[in-house]
Amino acid sequence: MAAWPLVCGSGLAERTRALSFSDGVLRIEVAHAGWKYELEELAPRYLAMLNRYVGHRVQRLEFVLQKQEHLASGPSR
């Protein structure tokens, strides 16, 4: 889970949070549905990068919406 900020970068790390890793699935909390959609589209790229950094195989990324008070809101303009 510590590899997520390294893979996604500081800007995205501020708006997301790795919640858990179990059975090859890394669950990541996102601020809102727009971010969730964008990250789902980019999941294959992040998955490949994660698997270069971690000793165990990440098979899937699961992006979940959580309460707004935990994370910053969507993309800044």
trRosetta pair geometry for C-beta under 8 A, 3 or more apart (Angstrom, degrees):
i j d omega theta_ij theta_ji phi_ij phi_ji
1 4 6.0 -22 -172 -8 50 115
1 18 3.9 170 -159 124 92 138
1 19 7.9 -135 -132 57 132 18
1 20 7.4 -46 -84 -126 134 12
1 21 5.5 -144 -56 -22 92 116
1 26 6.9 164 -98 -141 71 105
2 5 7.4 -47 -178 27 48 98
2 6 7.7 40 136 -7 67 112
2 18 7.8 -120 -52 53 23 150
3 6 5.3 -63 -161 43 54 116
3 7 5.8 48 148 -22 84 109
3 50 5.7 118 114 -139 129 77
3 53 4.3 149 -143 108 134 135
3 54 5.2 -110 -8 -60 158 97
4 7 5.9 -64 -146 39 29 107
4 8 5.9 1 170 1 69 115
4 13 7.0 135 121 -111 87 93
4 16 7.3 -118 158 111 127 117
4 18 4.1 170 -3 -50 155 125
4 26 7.1 172 -78 172 114 139
4 28 6.6 163 -141 -105 144 117
4 50 7.3 5 -89 -105 57 114
5 8 6.4 -65 -129 49 27 94
5 9 7.7 -99 -177 70 56 9
5 10 7.0 41 -174 -95 98 49
5 13 3.8 54 -125 -116 88 141
5 18 8.0 -104 -30 -9 75 113
6 53 6.3 145 91 -127 135 164
7 46 5.7 97 144 -152 126 80
7 49 4.5 137 -143 115 107 121
7 50 5.3 -21 -79 -73 162 71
7 53 6.6 -130 -64 8 103 145
8 12 4.0 -104 155 89 111 129
8 13 5.6 144 83 -59 110 75
8 16 6.6 -38 122 52 169 138
8 46 6.4 14 -81 -123 84 121
9 12 5.3 76 66 23 86 100
9 13 6.5 -150 96 -14 37 96
10 13 5.4 -56 -137 37 30 116
10 14 6.6 38 160 -27 63 99
11 14 6.2 -55 -163 23 28 111
11 15 7.4 0 150 2 59 109
12 15 5.8 -71 -155 47 41 101
12 16 5.8 1 159 11 79 118
13 16 6.4 -74 -127 56 28 87
14 72 5.8 11 141 11 95 135
15 30 7.1 26 139 -148 88 68
15 31 5.2 -67 -171 -15 89 125
15 35 6.2 -147 143 -121 125 153
15 71 5.7 78 -159 179 47 116
15 72 5.2 -76 -99 61 76 99
15 74 7.7 70 -149 -126 138 26
16 28 5.4 8 -180 173 118 109
16 29 6.3 155 -162 80 61 59
16 30 5.4 -18 -108 -97 90 66
16 31 7.5 -98 -75 -19 55 81
16 35 7.2 -167 -72 160 98 136
16 39 7.4 111 -91 -89 144 153
16 71 7.0 34 -80 -129 23 140
17 28 6.9 160 78 -159 36 65
17 29 4.5 -8 57 52 90 111
17 66 8.0 -42 47 30 114 151
17 70 7.0 -87 10 152 145 117
17 71 6.7 -140 -12 -82 107 111
18 21 7.4 0 175 -46 114 95
18 26 6.3 -42 -142 -177 105 105
18 27 7.4 113 -164 81 57 53
18 28 5.5 -37 -100 -103 54 79
18 29 7.8 -142 -64 14 7 80
19 27 4.4 -49 60 100 110 103
19 28 6.6 -179 3 -101 87 21
19 29 5.3 96 -51 -31 112 98
19 64 7.2 -28 4 45 149 125
20 26 7.6 -178 93 -148 45 45
20 27 4.8 17 51 39 83 115
21 25 7.1 176 -148 85 51 45
21 26 5.0 -12 -102 -101 88 71
21 27 7.5 -156 -74 16 40 72
21 56 7.9 118 153 84 136 131
21 58 7.3 -74 -139 -106 116 95
22 25 6.1 -21 69 56 63 89
22 27 7.9 1 24 -10 92 108
24 57 6.1 -13 -122 103 100 86
24 58 6.3 138 -167 -149 63 31
24 59 3.4 24 161 11 124 114
24 60 6.4 68 127 18 91 81
25 58 7.8 94 -112 -159 14 74
25 59 6.6 -45 -67 63 58 92
25 60 4.9 -18 -110 71 80 98
25 61 7.6 150 -159 -102 65 16
25 62 5.4 23 -179 -9 111 118
26 50 7.0 -118 -1 -165 159 164
26 58 5.2 -10 -19 -142 117 122
26 60 7.5 -172 28 93 68 49
26 61 5.4 -25 69 -112 97 67
26 62 7.1 174 84 25 44 74
27 62 4.8 -28 -106 74 69 105
27 63 8.0 156 -159 -90 55 19
27 64 5.9 6 -171 -1 100 122
28 39 7.3 -120 92 160 136 154
28 61 6.2 -5 4 -170 121 98
28 62 7.0 158 21 80 71 50
28 63 5.3 -30 73 -106 96 65
28 64 7.1 156 77 22 42 75
29 64 5.8 -40 -104 74 55 88
29 65 7.7 68 -156 -157 67 12
29 66 4.3 -8 -154 -4 114 134
29 70 6.7 -41 145 113 145 141
29 71 6.7 -172 127 -44 106 134
30 35 4.3 -166 -178 103 121 118
30 36 4.8 167 74 -71 149 74
30 39 6.3 -151 -87 12 145 147
30 63 5.1 19 -14 -174 128 105
30 64 7.0 155 19 71 82 35
30 65 6.2 -49 70 -96 84 53
30 66 7.4 137 52 15 37 85
30 71 7.2 -124 -180 84 26 175
31 35 5.5 73 47 14 84 149
31 65 8.0 -13 116 -139 14 73
31 66 7.8 -49 -103 57 30 80
31 68 6.7 60 -162 -125 81 65
31 71 4.1 -132 -86 106 91 127
31 72 6.2 -58 -90 80 150 48
31 73 5.8 163 165 -133 140 26
31 74 6.1 -164 98 -67 127 52
32 35 5.7 98 59 13 63 99
32 36 7.2 -117 113 -7 35 96
32 65 6.8 40 -131 -130 26 108
32 68 7.5 26 -67 -98 93 93
32 73 6.8 24 -18 -155 128 66
32 74 5.3 -53 42 -64 130 100
33 36 5.2 -54 -145 36 37 118
33 37 6.3 40 157 -22 69 102
33 65 6.4 -13 -70 -85 65 134
34 37 6.0 -53 -151 33 29 110
34 38 6.5 24 154 -14 63 108
34 74 5.3 32 63 -124 132 132
34 75 7.4 -94 120 -2 133 99
35 38 5.8 -58 -147 40 33 110
35 39 6.0 27 158 -16 69 111
35 63 7.8 -149 120 -177 83 137
35 74 6.2 -157 -40 -119 100 78
35 75 7.7 159 -78 -40 89 81
36 39 6.1 -61 -146 40 25 107
36 40 6.3 29 156 -23 63 107
36 63 4.7 164 -139 125 78 126
36 64 7.7 50 -115 -108 121 3
36 65 6.0 -50 -57 -64 142 88
37 40 5.8 -56 -149 32 27 112
37 41 6.8 27 153 -17 61 105
38 41 5.9 -59 -159 34 32 112
38 42 6.5 11 152 -3 67 112
39 42 5.7 -65 -143 49 36 101
39 43 6.5 71 151 -63 66 79
39 46 7.5 -3 -163 -5 84 152
39 61 7.5 -110 153 130 104 134
39 63 4.9 125 91 -83 129 154
40 43 5.5 -12 -153 -27 34 119
40 63 5.9 -114 -62 27 83 133
42 45 5.1 -53 -175 41 76 116
42 46 5.9 70 130 -19 91 105
43 46 5.8 -62 -143 43 33 107
43 47 5.8 38 160 -27 70 109
43 60 7.9 8 175 -162 131 60
43 61 4.7 -158 -143 54 104 122
43 63 7.7 -122 -83 -23 114 113
44 47 5.6 -53 -142 35 28 116
44 48 6.5 30 159 -19 63 104
45 48 6.1 -56 -154 34 28 109
45 49 6.6 22 152 -14 63 109
46 49 5.7 -58 -148 40 34 111
46 50 6.1 38 154 -24 68 106
46 61 6.1 27 93 -46 121 160
47 50 5.8 -52 -146 33 28 113
47 51 6.5 24 158 -16 62 108
47 58 6.1 -147 -147 105 76 109
47 60 7.4 -22 -111 -119 132 24
47 61 5.8 -130 -74 -19 94 109
48 51 6.0 -60 -150 37 28 109
48 52 7.0 33 151 -24 61 102
49 52 5.8 -53 -159 25 36 114
49 53 7.0 19 152 -9 65 109
50 53 6.0 -72 -157 41 35 103
50 54 5.9 -1 166 2 77 117
50 58 4.8 -21 115 36 131 149
50 61 7.8 142 -2 -70 154 112
51 54 6.5 -60 -118 47 32 93
51 57 6.3 21 -125 -136 107 61
51 58 5.7 -133 -71 39 82 90
54 57 7.9 170 96 -78 109 16
54 58 6.3 75 53 -25 145 106
58 61 7.2 35 160 -64 121 75
66 70 5.4 -26 117 44 124 143
66 71 6.9 100 72 -3 107 117
67 70 5.4 97 76 -6 83 103
68 71 6.9 -93 -155 57 39 75
68 73 6.9 14 -154 -86 107 80
